[in-house]
Amino acid sequence: MEANLRFLNRAISAKVWEVLVLFVVIAIAATVYRVYFSRAVALTQVCDRLAELQNDEVADMFNQLTGEAEQWLKEVNRLCEVRRPMKEAR
């Protein structure tokens, strides 16, 4: 009888550990998913807002940029262009 109880306790303990490990894996996956997509959404919002500004009444100001500011703007626009096809594919 005592051997059956020990076996039962081990079996239950193993199942509890399996469930705990499963919960940890789910929590990690959910965190990674949330962090990744929150950054993707933030980038999309920045790109949309920048596109609005560049096509708005202050568009001339963006066209007159030179030097480092111009390079920065070109780089940001390039990143946004890479991002847009993924957004439209959904």
ZAFI-314895 format. One record per atom (N, C-alpha, C): residue number from 1; residue in three letters; x, y, z. Coordinates in pm, 1 decimal, decimal comma, padded with zeros to 6 digits. Each point is the difference from the previous one (the first is absolute). Last residue first. Layout:
<domis>
[domi NUM; ALA; [X; Y; Z]]
...
</domis>
This chain:
<domis>
[domi 90; ARG; [-00170,0; 04212,8; -04472,8]]
[domi 90; ARG; [-00095,7; -00056,6; 00094,9]]
[domi 90; ARG; [-00140,2; 00014,4; -00043,7]]
[domi 89; ALA; [00391,9; 00181,8; -00223,1]]
[domi 89; ALA; [-00023,6; -00140,5; -00031,2]]
[domi 89; ALA; [-00104,7; -00061,3; 00090,9]]
[domi 88; GLU; [00178,3; 00452,2; 00043,6]]
[domi 88; GLU; [-00102,0; -00012,4; -00103,5]]
[domi 88; GLU; [-00035,7; -00144,6; -00028,8]]
[domi 87; LYS; [00347,7; 00102,1; 00311,3]]
[domi 87; LYS; [-00126,9; 00054,1; 00051,6]]
[domi 87; LYS; [-00111,8; -00022,4; -00101,8]]
[domi 86; MET; [00441,0; -00109,7; -00117,1]]
[domi 86; MET; [-00049,6; -00095,2; 00099,1]]
[domi 86; MET; [-00136,3; 00043,2; 00051,3]]
[domi 85; PRO; [00233,3; 00289,2; -00295,9]]
[domi 85; PRO; [-00056,7; -00117,7; -00067,7]]
[domi 85; PRO; [-00053,2; -00105,1; 00097,1]]
[domi 84; ARG; [00217,0; 00406,2; 00180,2]]
[domi 84; ARG; [-00134,3; 00012,5; -00059,1]]
[domi 84; ARG; [-00051,3; -00125,8; -00070,0]]
[domi 83; ARG; [00454,3; 00071,3; 00201,5]]
[domi 83; ARG; [-00106,9; -00041,8; 00091,3]]
[domi 83; ARG; [-00135,6; -00004,2; -00068,8]]
[domi 82; VAL; [00389,9; 00163,7; -00220,6]]
[domi 82; VAL; [00018,3; -00143,5; 00022,6]]
[domi 82; VAL; [-00116,0; -00053,5; 00083,2]]
[domi 81; GLU; [00015,2; 00458,4; -00065,5]]
[domi 81; GLU; [-00034,3; -00066,2; -00125,3]]
[domi 81; GLU; [00015,4; -00151,6; 00011,6]]
[domi 80; CYS; [00135,9; 00269,4; 00362,1]]
[domi 80; CYS; [-00146,3; -00001,4; -00011,9]]
[domi 80; CYS; [-00044,2; -00068,4; -00129,1]]
[domi 79; LEU; [00459,3; 00067,2; 00072,9]]
[domi 79; LEU; [-00052,5; -00097,8; 00095,5]]
[domi 79; LEU; [-00151,7; -00011,6; -00010,0]]
[domi 78; ARG; [00205,0; 00331,9; -00256,5]]
[domi 78; ARG; [00036,7; -00132,2; -00051,5]]
[domi 78; ARG; [-00052,9; -00109,7; 00092,1]]
[domi 77; ASN; [-00049,5; 00445,2; 00137,5]]
[domi 77; ASN; [-00091,9; -00031,1; -00111,1]]
[domi 77; ASN; [00030,0; -00136,6; -00059,4]]
[domi 76; VAL; [00292,7; 00159,9; 00327,2]]
[domi 76; VAL; [-00130,6; -00029,9; 00060,0]]
[domi 76; VAL; [-00100,6; -00035,8; -00108,7]]
[domi 75; GLU; [00421,3; 00143,6; -00142,8]]
[domi 75; GLU; [00010,4; -00129,9; 00067,4]]
[domi 75; GLU; [-00133,6; -00041,5; 00061,8]]
[domi 74; LYS; [00036,7; 00429,6; -00193,5]]
[domi 74; LYS; [00005,3; -00103,3; -00104,7]]
[domi 74; LYS; [00004,0; -00139,6; 00061,7]]
[domi 73; LEU; [00025,1; 00366,2; 00293,9]]
[domi 73; LEU; [-00133,6; -00011,5; -00057,9]]
[domi 73; LEU; [-00003,9; -00106,1; -00109,9]]
[domi 72; TRP; [00416,7; 00102,2; 00192,9]]
[domi 72; TRP; [-00087,0; -00063,9; 00098,4]]
[domi 72; TRP; [-00139,2; -00022,8; -00057,7]]
[domi 71; GLN; [00306,3; 00246,9; -00256,0]]
[domi 71; GLN; [00037,7; -00142,4; 00003,4]]
[domi 71; GLN; [-00090,0; -00077,7; 00096,2]]
[domi 70; GLU; [-00050,1; 00465,1; -00014,9]]
[domi 70; GLU; [-00048,3; -00059,3; -00124,8]]
[domi 70; GLU; [00030,5; -00149,9; -00003,3]]
[domi 69; ALA; [00168,5; 00249,8; 00357,3]]
[domi 69; ALA; [-00145,7; -00010,3; 00010,9]]
[domi 69; ALA; [-00059,7; -00065,8; -00124,4]]
[domi 68; GLU; [00463,8; 00102,0; 00007,9]]
[domi 68; GLU; [-00032,0; -00113,6; 00085,5]]
[domi 68; GLU; [-00151,0; -00021,2; 00013,1]]
[domi 67; GLY; [00103,9; 00313,4; -00396,2]]
[domi 67; GLY; [00099,5; -00057,4; 00091,1]]
[domi 67; GLY; [-00049,9; -00121,1; 00077,2]]
[domi 66; THR; [-00373,1; 00335,3; -00170,7]]
[domi 66; THR; [00130,9; -00031,4; -00057,3]]
[domi 66; THR; [00086,3; -00067,8; 00105,7]]
[domi 65; LEU; [-00557,7; 00165,9; -00137,3]]
[domi 65; LEU; [00098,9; -00054,2; 00093,3]]
[domi 65; LEU; [00129,6; -00032,7; -00073,4]]
[domi 64; GLN; [-00429,5; 00162,2; -00187,2]]
[domi 64; GLN; [00113,2; 00091,2; 00012,8]]
[domi 64; GLN; [00106,9; -00051,6; 00095,7]]
[domi 63; ASN; [-00423,9; -00222,5; -00086,0]]
[domi 63; ASN; [00073,6; 00003,0; -00126,0]]
[domi 63; ASN; [00124,5; 00086,8; 00008,4]]
[domi 62; PHE; [-00303,2; -00022,8; 00365,4]]
[domi 62; PHE; [00070,1; -00127,6; -00015,1]]
[domi 62; PHE; [00083,0; -00003,2; -00127,8]]
[domi 61; MET; [-00272,4; 00372,8; 00078,3]]
[domi 61; MET; [00107,5; -00001,7; 00098,9]]
[domi 61; MET; [00080,9; -00130,0; -00012,3]]
[domi 60; ASP; [-00391,3; 00053,9; -00258,4]]
[domi 60; ASP; [00113,1; 00078,2; -00053,4]]
[domi 60; ASP; [00118,2; -00001,3; 00095,7]]
[domi 59; ALA; [-00418,1; -00191,8; 00126,2]]
[domi 59; ALA; [00079,7; -00086,9; -00086,8]]
[domi 59; ALA; [00121,1; 00073,2; -00057,2]]
[domi 58; VAL; [-00383,7; 00130,0; 00304,9]]
[domi 58; VAL; [00140,6; 00022,8; 00033,9]]
[domi 58; VAL; [00093,1; -00084,9; -00087,2]]
[domi 57; GLU; [-00483,3; -00022,0; -00025,6]]
[domi 57; GLU; [00040,7; 00134,8; -00039,9]]
[domi 57; GLU; [00145,2; 00031,7; 00035,5]]
[domi 56; ASP; [-00108,4; -00512,6; -00069,2]]
[domi 56; ASP; [-00082,5; 00106,1; 00056,4]]
[domi 56; ASP; [00051,2; 00135,3; -00048,2]]
[domi 55; ASN; [00192,8; -00445,3; -00065,8]]
[domi 55; ASN; [-00098,2; 00034,3; -00102,9]]
[domi 55; ASN; [-00090,8; 00114,5; 00044,1]]
[domi 54; GLN; [00340,7; -00179,3; 00283,8]]
[domi 54; GLN; [00070,0; 00028,6; -00125,4]]
[domi 54; GLN; [-00095,9; 00037,3; -00112,0]]
[domi 53; LEU; [-00169,3; -00129,8; 00426,9]]
[domi 53; LEU; [00073,8; 00126,1; 00010,4]]
[domi 53; LEU; [00067,1; 00037,4; -00131,9]]
[domi 52; GLU; [-00220,8; -00417,3; 00030,1]]
[domi 52; GLU; [-00096,5; 00110,7; 00006,2]]
[domi 52; GLU; [00071,2; 00134,7; 00003,8]]
[domi 51; ALA; [00265,3; -00383,8; 00026,0]]
[domi 51; ALA; [-00054,5; 00015,2; -00135,7]]
[domi 51; ALA; [-00102,1; 00113,5; -00004,5]]
[domi 50; LEU; [00171,1; -00119,2; 00418,7]]
[domi 50; LEU; [00102,9; 00066,6; -00079,4]]
[domi 50; LEU; [-00047,7; 00021,7; -00143,5]]
[domi 49; ARG; [-00276,4; -00248,0; 00286,2]]
[domi 49; ARG; [00002,6; 00141,2; 00041,4]]
[domi 49; ARG; [00103,7; 00078,9; -00081,0]]
[domi 48; ASP; [-00025,1; -00466,6; -00065,9]]
[domi 48; ASP; [-00122,3; 00064,8; -00048,1]]
[domi 48; ASP; [-00000,1; 00149,4; 00032,4]]
[domi 47; CYS; [00353,7; -00261,5; 00169,2]]
[domi 47; CYS; [00009,5; 00013,3; -00145,9]]
[domi 47; CYS; [-00122,7; 00069,7; -00057,5]]
[domi 46; VAL; [00001,8; -00101,6; 00459,3]]
[domi 46; VAL; [00100,0; 00103,5; -00029,1]]
[domi 46; VAL; [00008,9; 00023,1; -00150,2]]
[domi 45; GLN; [-00273,2; -00351,5; 00143,9]]
[domi 45; GLN; [-00059,4; 00129,3; 00034,9]]
[domi 45; GLN; [00096,3; 00114,4; -00029,3]]
[domi 44; THR; [00155,5; -00439,2; -00060,1]]
[domi 44; THR; [-00102,5; 00030,9; -00099,6]]
[domi 44; THR; [-00062,2; 00135,8; 00027,8]]
[domi 43; LEU; [00301,4; -00168,6; 00315,0]]
[domi 43; LEU; [00069,8; 00038,4; -00122,5]]
[domi 43; LEU; [-00099,6; 00038,0; -00108,9]]
[domi 42; ALA; [-00176,8; -00169,9; 00399,6]]
[domi 42; ALA; [00058,2; 00132,7; 00022,6]]
[domi 42; ALA; [00072,5; 00049,0; -00124,6]]
[domi 41; VAL; [-00167,4; -00436,9; -00004,3]]
[domi 41; VAL; [-00109,7; 00096,0; -00005,3]]
[domi 41; VAL; [00053,5; 00141,2; 00019,2]]
[domi 40; ALA; [00303,8; -00349,8; 00047,9]]
[domi 40; ALA; [-00042,5; 00008,2; -00139,7]]
[domi 40; ALA; [-00112,0; 00102,1; -00016,3]]
[domi 39; ARG; [00148,5; -00100,6; 00433,4]]
[domi 39; ARG; [00100,9; 00078,1; -00072,6]]
[domi 39; ARG; [-00039,9; 00016,5; -00146,4]]
[domi 38; SER; [-00268,2; -00269,1; 00263,8]]
[domi 38; SER; [-00015,9; 00137,5; 00046,2]]
[domi 38; SER; [00102,8; 00089,7; -00068,9]]
[domi 37; PHE; [00015,4; -00463,5; -00083,0]]
[domi 37; PHE; [-00107,0; 00067,5; -00071,5]]
[domi 37; PHE; [-00026,0; 00140,3; 00051,3]]
[domi 36; TYR; [00340,9; -00266,7; 00208,8]]
[domi 36; TYR; [00026,8; 00011,9; -00143,6]]
[domi 36; TYR; [-00108,7; 00081,0; -00069,5]]
[domi 35; VAL; [-00057,0; -00102,8; 00458,1]]
[domi 35; VAL; [00109,0; 00096,3; -00020,0]]
[domi 35; VAL; [00024,9; 00021,5; -00148,2]]
[domi 34; ARG; [-00313,4; -00330,8; 00118,7]]
[domi 34; ARG; [-00048,9; 00134,0; 00032,3]]
[domi 34; ARG; [00106,4; 00105,7; -00024,4]]
[domi 33; TYR; [00115,9; -00455,9; -00056,3]]
[domi 33; TYR; [-00099,4; 00040,4; -00099,9]]
[domi 33; TYR; [-00044,2; 00143,5; 00023,3]]
[domi 32; VAL; [00276,3; -00196,6; 00323,4]]
[domi 32; VAL; [00075,7; 00026,2; -00123,8]]
[domi 32; VAL; [-00093,7; 00049,8; -00109,6]]
[domi 31; THR; [-00202,3; -00137,1; 00399,7]]
[domi 31; THR; [00079,6; 00121,1; 00020,9]]
[domi 31; THR; [00077,6; 00037,6; -00125,9]]
[domi 30; ALA; [-00242,9; -00405,1; 00005,9]]
[domi 30; ALA; [-00091,2; 00114,6; -00001,7]]
[domi 30; ALA; [00075,7; 00131,1; 00016,7]]
[domi 29; ALA; [00242,6; -00403,6; 00036,2]]
[domi 29; ALA; [-00046,3; 00020,3; -00137,7]]
[domi 29; ALA; [-00091,8; 00121,9; -00009,1]]
[domi 28; ILE; [00141,1; -00130,8; 00429,0]]
[domi 28; ILE; [00113,3; 00052,5; -00077,6]]
[domi 28; ILE; [-00042,9; 00028,8; -00143,5]]
[domi 27; ALA; [-00315,3; -00206,5; 00280,4]]
[domi 27; ALA; [00025,8; 00137,2; 00044,6]]
[domi 27; ALA; [00113,8; 00062,9; -00079,1]]
[domi 26; ILE; [-00098,0; -00455,5; -00075,5]]
[domi 26; ILE; [-00107,5; 00084,6; -00052,5]]
[domi 26; ILE; [00023,9; 00146,1; 00038,3]]
[domi 25; VAL; [00292,8; -00318,2; 00179,3]]
[domi 25; VAL; [00020,9; 00011,4; -00144,9]]
[domi 25; VAL; [-00106,1; 00091,2; -00062,5]]
[domi 24; VAL; [-00049,5; -00104,7; 00453,9]]
[domi 24; VAL; [00117,9; 00085,2; -00019,0]]
[domi 24; VAL; [00025,6; 00021,3; -00149,1]]
[domi 23; PHE; [-00340,9; -00300,1; 00119,7]]
[domi 23; PHE; [-00037,9; 00137,8; 00031,0]]
[domi 23; PHE; [00116,1; 00096,8; -00021,2]]
[domi 22; LEU; [00089,0; -00459,7; -00044,4]]
[domi 22; LEU; [-00085,6; 00045,3; -00109,6]]
[domi 22; LEU; [-00043,1; 00144,8; 00021,7]]
[domi 21; VAL; [00233,5; -00211,2; 00344,2]]
[domi 21; VAL; [00090,1; 00029,3; -00112,1]]
[domi 21; VAL; [-00079,2; 00050,7; -00119,7]]
[domi 20; LEU; [-00249,8; -00144,7; 00368,7]]
[domi 20; LEU; [00075,4; 00120,9; 00032,9]]
[domi 20; LEU; [00094,8; 00039,5; -00113,0]]
[domi 19; VAL; [-00235,5; -00405,4; -00041,5]]
[domi 19; VAL; [-00091,9; 00113,8; -00012,7]]
[domi 19; VAL; [00073,3; 00130,7; 00030,6]]
[domi 18; GLU; [00238,1; -00397,8; 00063,6]]
[domi 18; GLU; [-00028,8; 00017,9; -00143,1]]
[domi 18; GLU; [-00089,2; 00121,7; -00021,4]]
[domi 17; TRP; [00085,5; -00132,7; 00442,5]]
[domi 17; TRP; [00116,9; 00063,1; -00061,4]]
[domi 17; TRP; [-00022,0; 00024,4; -00148,5]]
[domi 16; VAL; [-00331,6; -00237,9; 00226,3]]
[domi 16; VAL; [00001,2; 00138,4; 00047,4]]
[domi 16; VAL; [00118,5; 00074,5; -00061,5]]
[domi 15; LYS; [-00028,2; -00458,3; -00080,8]]
[domi 15; LYS; [-00104,2; 00072,7; -00075,0]]
[domi 15; LYS; [-00003,4; 00146,9; 00040,5]]
[domi 14; ALA; [00288,0; -00285,4; 00237,3]]
[domi 14; ALA; [00047,8; 00017,0; -00137,8]]
[domi 14; ALA; [-00101,7; 00078,1; -00083,2]]
[domi 13; SER; [-00122,4; -00119,0; 00438,3]]
[domi 13; SER; [00105,0; 00101,6; 00002,1]]
[domi 13; SER; [00053,1; 00026,7; -00140,8]]
[domi 12; ILE; [-00302,3; -00351,3; 00058,1]]
[domi 12; ILE; [-00068,5; 00128,7; 00015,6]]
[domi 12; ILE; [00102,4; 00113,4; -00002,3]]
[domi 11; ALA; [00170,8; -00432,0; -00010,3]]
[domi 11; ALA; [-00075,4; 00024,2; -00123,5]]
[domi 11; ALA; [-00070,4; 00135,4; 00006,3]]
[domi 10; ARG; [00224,1; -00149,7; 00386,6]]
[domi 10; ARG; [00095,9; 00034,5; -00106,4]]
[domi 10; ARG; [-00072,2; 00033,6; -00130,0]]
[domi 9; ASN; [-00261,3; -00153,7; 00359,0]]
[domi 9; ASN; [00055,0; 00132,8; 00030,3]]
[domi 9; ASN; [00099,1; 00044,3; -00106,0]]
[domi 8; LEU; [-00170,9; -00436,1; -00029,9]]
[domi 8; LEU; [-00105,7; 00096,6; -00028,3]]
[domi 8; LEU; [00049,0; 00143,1; 00025,3]]
[domi 7; PHE; [00285,4; -00353,7; 00116,6]]
[domi 7; PHE; [-00012,0; 00006,7; -00146,0]]
[domi 7; PHE; [-00102,9; 00106,2; -00039,3]]
[domi 6; ARG; [00040,0; -00094,1; 00454,5]]
[domi 6; ARG; [00119,7; 00068,5; -00048,3]]
[domi 6; ARG; [-00004,3; 00017,6; -00152,2]]
[domi 5; LEU; [-00344,4; -00250,1; 00198,3]]
[domi 5; LEU; [-00012,0; 00141,5; 00033,8]]
[domi 5; LEU; [00121,3; 00078,9; -00047,9]]
[domi 4; ASN; [00003,3; -00468,1; -00048,9]]
[domi 4; ASN; [-00099,6; 00059,4; -00090,4]]
[domi 4; ASN; [-00015,0; 00149,1; 00026,0]]
[domi 3; ALA; [00271,4; -00249,4; 00289,7]]
[domi 3; ALA; [00065,5; 00013,6; -00130,2]]
[domi 3; ALA; [-00094,7; 00062,7; -00100,9]]
[domi 2; GLU; [-00167,8; -00111,4; 00425,7]]
[domi 2; GLU; [00088,8; 00114,6; 00008,7]]
[domi 2; GLU; [00071,1; 00025,5; -00132,7]]
[domi 1; MET; [-00272,0; -00382,0; 00042,4]]
[domi 1; MET; [-00082,5; 00119,3; 00000,0]]
[domi 1; MET; [00087,4; 00126,5; 00000,0]]
</domis>
